[in-house]
Every structure is written in C-alpha cells, then in structure tokens.
Amino acid sequence: MPQSPMSLPLFPPTLARLLRIAPLAPISVSLTTYARRLAKQHPGLFRRLGEHAHARFVLDPTDLPISLCLEPNGGVPRVSATRGPVTGDARIAGSLAALLGLVNGAYDGDALFFSRDLVIEGDTAAALALRNAVDDAELDISGEVAAMSGPFAGAVRRIAAVVERRTGVCLSRREETMAW
Amino acid sequence: MVMEIVCPAGTPASLRAAVKAGAHTVYCGYADETNARNFPGLNFDRAEMRDGIAFAHANGAKVLVAINTYPRAGAEAIWHRAVADAETAGTDAVILADPGLLDHAAKHHPGLRRHLSVQAAAANADIINFYAQAFGVKRVVLPRVLSVPEIATINAETEVETEVFVFGGLCVMAEGRCSLSSYATGLSPNMNGVCSPASHVEYHEDSGALNARLGGYTIHQVGQGEPAPYPTLCKGCFSTGDKTGHLFADPVSLNAEHLIPQLAKAGVTALKIEGRQRSRAYVAEVVRNFRAAVDALEAGQPMPEGMLARLSEGQATTAGAYKKTWR
C-alpha cells in the first residue's frame, strides 16, 4: 500500500537570493537571543538533551543559502548563521518548511525521514535527542517571537497567520483540543 | 463494549496529545534501560510520570507503565524500583516481560495490575494461562506473528484479556528473543531497551543515495527519492547467492485498521499503536483515526480507513501476519 510523499513548500528563490548578501552577524545575534529566551522558558528542552547538551548541531535549511550552527552549551545556547560548509557533531537538513514544522509540532520527524524530506548525518543519537527534546517542549515559534516584540506582538501574530495561510509553512504551534 | 485504544507516548507532550486526541489508554516508560524504547531524549522521569498519570486520569484516560526489558544479573533493583515507583505514581497497570520481575511484582505489589508485554512472546493459550495462574496477569500483548484465526483460538481458551498491535513498526521476530541488534551493536531491545541503538547508526548521503550503517555494517542503500526505512537488520537489504533484497522483512509498517471488525469478533479487548519514538503529531493523528474507527464500529457505521500510510515506514503498509500474505 504505497503512498505518495507529502508535498512541502519551498522558500521563494527570490527571497533566498537576498539571504546570499544579508549580513550574518545580526541574524546570529537575533537567533541566539531567541534561543536563550527559549532556554529560560523551556529548561526541560535542554535537560532532555542529556549527554548531548554540549553537542554542536548543524541545522541546514536546504532551500536557503545559509545554515545554522546550534550549540546548546548545557542551557546557554548560541546560534550562528554561516554560509558555505560547516562542521558539527550532527547535521539535520531539510527544507525550511520541514524544519519549522518539526519545531512547531506539525510534522513527525520519522515520517519526514521516510519520505526523504529530512536528512540526518553525523551523530544520530544527538540528532534524535534534539528532535525528541524539541517535540516535548511544545514550542510556538511565532508566539515566542511575538512575545519578544513588545508593542508589535499583535502585528507579528497577524503577519505570521497571513504567511502561514498563503505559503502553507507552519509558523506556529498546532493547538490540540480535546477531540472526545 | 468499545475496543480500547492503547497509544504510545515517548514524552509528556505526547501523552497529553494522545489523551486530547481520544486515547482510552496511554503507555509509556521511564528514561532508563527498564523499557524497550530507551532512546535519546525520550521517556519520563519520576515527576513527569506522576504528572502525566494525573493529567490522563483527570481526562478519563488510563496510563500503563512499560517495564518490559529483562533485568541484568545483579541490577534487578533498578527494575524493582521502577515497578514500585510506577505504583506510587498511580499507574493503572505495569507491562512486564521477565518472569522474575512478574513474580516480584505479584509478591510485593499485589494490588498493581499486571500486563504481559509483547516482549514475553506469549503466542498460545497454554503459556498465557500459565502467566495468569503464576503471576496474576490480567492482559497479554500478543506478538505480531499471529493471524486473526489464531488470535480467536487463543481468546477462546483463555480468560486473559488480549491486546494486539494495529499500527506502527512491524517486528517480525519472536519478540524478546531477537538478538539481531546484538550481533551488530552489542545492544538489544531485550536487555538495553534499544533495537538498532542510535549511537550505532550512521547515515550518509552520496549523490542522492542514502546509505545506512549499523555498528559499522551497511544494511541498506536507497536511491534518490526512494522511501527510507528504519536502520534495523530485519529490514536490511542483503545479498545471498544471486539474490539481493529484503530477505527477512520488507521495510513497511503495520496497518490493520480494516481488520478491526474481525479483531473485535476474535475477542480482542484492546488495540495497540506502536511508536513511543514518534512525535506528538504522529500520536495525535494516529489516535484520532483509530478512535474514529472503533467508535464507528460500535455505532455500526462503515470503517474510515486509508489515511495513515504517509506516517509509515517505507511509506507503505501491510496487514502483516494477520493475513499471512507475505512470502
């Protein structure tokens, strides 16, 4: 009973080209600030990493010209954006939509692996630990960004909702309601 | 009576997702070698288990704690403590496989309901009745090697409730006795709670082809765009003589949703979903589908089906041994 693979949206090539010339330092600083906020609000995420809490993860959105290096540092994370080859203990690669959907709990990591929408290389145990820890943390990317945006929180949420509807990319946590 | 849906939870978030999606019962384990899904980043510490059980009970669901590996000589206290802590946390039952641990639980925790794990590979009424008489086992999780008529025969000869797998990873071996993973890695689900431990798995992409190695041995290679399987030896691709292929089992998942009416007629009490290593998105989607199926059966309505193959290993499914159509 074979099934056709899930179709995931790709990042618009025009916008991706802009990222080729975008300065990396502000991106790294913003993402590190965001990651440290997550670390404070979701300490269990880093506890779940266990022995992999000091691993170096390469997160590679394959439709973007940059990759991210995440170093959890035992709960004081650092994220750096890079162009070109980057080394780490584990590499997790997939389209930006796949990676965001994983973080927001919309997709199942094994299903993305089966369909080849997600690639894992290097330390498989570290990659699994990160995936499981993130899934348990019940993160909400747009919600977290909105919370960091002060008076612009409402605007951030509305923009995220519009982008979600128009692109099919999951930017916020899927709320679970009691089905029965 | 509605068939009970028994759902996996590898994390507290998955437990909550399962309960919200309509699980009657959730099974989970402690974050150590006492359960057969001892994977990185998974499982529950003591406080999480207590809170998870409280959440489930508050929403009308039960929680079963799987302590279903075989205790190591000299380290039995780890398993004994897990049973005691599960009872203290308020679990509705423990899922055990080792006869020694079953005996310990029966003697020291007589009020704690005991289920027999699939890891015990109890595949006929005689052995199931023995476990019931010797250790007071109330339910058995049947191995995934039985056909529907065989399950009906077992149910006709025992008072013990039966629980069968209906969805997820398909283990084709006599569970609890498979040592394939040990040959390649030195670790097994039986003793260490891990089949193909992630620490021994390596993936490498080469010109679009995905190579998977376990313990240094290449066990399969899939071409660009082809569905990928789990890195287990039983689903590996091997060459013998002039043949190359999946000699033990094809890399597919079990999906017996269309067999639910037959399983109900065969006297099955509970339907089990595999996948404590999966995400809360998987848990919620699978639970919703199976809850809808058993409710439709109870209401005499047609069975919904065909919605879950995307989540399956190799993106393909089989009815497995229930129909025994494989080679």
Contacts between the chains, C-beta under 8 A, distances in Angstrom:
chain1	res1	chain2	res2	distance
A	1	B	255	7.2
A	1	B	309	5.6
A	1	B	316	5.7
A	1	B	317	4.6
A	1	B	318	7.2
A	2	B	227	7.9
A	2	B	309	7.4
A	2	B	315	6.2
A	2	B	316	4.7
A	3	B	309	3.6
A	3	B	310	5.3
A	3	B	312	7.3
A	3	B	315	5.0
A	3	B	316	7.0
A	5	B	227	7.6
A	5	B	310	7.7
A	5	B	315	6.6
A	6	B	310	5.8
A	48	B	11	7.9
A	48	B	41	4.9
A	49	B	41	6.7
A	50	B	40	6.7
A	50	B	41	7.1
A	52	B	40	6.6
A	52	B	41	7.8
A	102	B	279	7.8
A	105	B	13	7.7
A	105	B	279	6.9
A	105	B	280	5.7
A	105	B	281	5.6
A	106	B	281	6.0
A	107	B	279	7.4
A	107	B	281	5.8
A	108	B	278	5.7
A	108	B	279	4.4
A	108	B	281	4.8
A	108	B	282	4.0
A	108	B	285	7.9
A	108	B	311	6.0
A	109	B	278	7.9
A	109	B	279	5.7
A	110	B	230	8.0
A	110	B	277	7.2
A	110	B	278	5.6
A	110	B	279	7.4
A	110	B	282	7.1
A	110	B	311	7.8
A	110	B	313	7.7
A	111	B	282	6.7
A	111	B	310	6.2
A	111	B	311	4.8
A	111	B	312	8.0
A	113	B	228	5.8
A	114	B	227	5.4
A	114	B	228	5.5
A	114	B	229	7.5
A	114	B	312	7.1
A	114	B	313	5.8
A	114	B	314	6.4
A	114	B	315	5.4
A	115	B	227	6.5
A	115	B	228	7.9
A	115	B	310	7.6
A	115	B	315	6.2
A	116	B	210	7.0
A	116	B	224	8.0
A	116	B	225	6.3
A	116	B	226	7.3
A	116	B	227	7.1
A	116	B	228	5.8
A	119	B	203	7.2
A	119	B	205	5.9
A	119	B	210	7.6
A	120	B	203	5.4
A	121	B	203	5.6
A	121	B	204	6.3
A	121	B	205	6.9
A	124	B	198	4.5
A	124	B	199	7.3
A	124	B	201	4.3
A	124	B	202	6.6
A	124	B	203	6.6
A	125	B	40	4.7
A	125	B	197	7.5
A	125	B	198	3.9
A	125	B	199	4.3
A	125	B	201	7.8
A	126	B	40	7.3
A	127	B	198	7.9
A	128	B	39	6.1
A	128	B	40	4.8
A	128	B	41	6.1
A	128	B	198	4.8
A	129	B	40	3.7
A	129	B	41	3.6
A	130	B	41	7.0
A	131	B	41	7.0
A	131	B	279	7.8
A	132	B	10	6.6
A	132	B	11	6.5
A	132	B	39	7.1
A	132	B	40	6.8
A	132	B	41	3.1
A	132	B	42	5.2
A	132	B	277	7.9
A	133	B	41	4.8
A	135	B	11	6.4
A	135	B	13	6.4
A	135	B	14	7.5
A	135	B	279	4.8
A	135	B	280	5.9
A	136	B	11	3.7
A	136	B	12	6.4
A	136	B	13	4.5
A	136	B	14	7.5
A	136	B	41	7.7
A	136	B	280	7.9
A	137	B	13	7.4
A	138	B	13	5.1
A	138	B	280	7.8
A	174	B	281	7.4
A	176	B	16	7.2
A	176	B	17	5.5
A	176	B	20	4.5
A	176	B	21	7.2
A	176	B	280	7.9
A	176	B	284	6.3
A	177	B	20	6.6
A	178	B	20	5.3
A	178	B	59	7.2
A	179	B	20	6.4
A	179	B	21	5.3
A	179	B	22	4.6
A	179	B	288	5.9
A	179	B	291	7.1
A	180	B	22	4.1
A	180	B	291	6.6
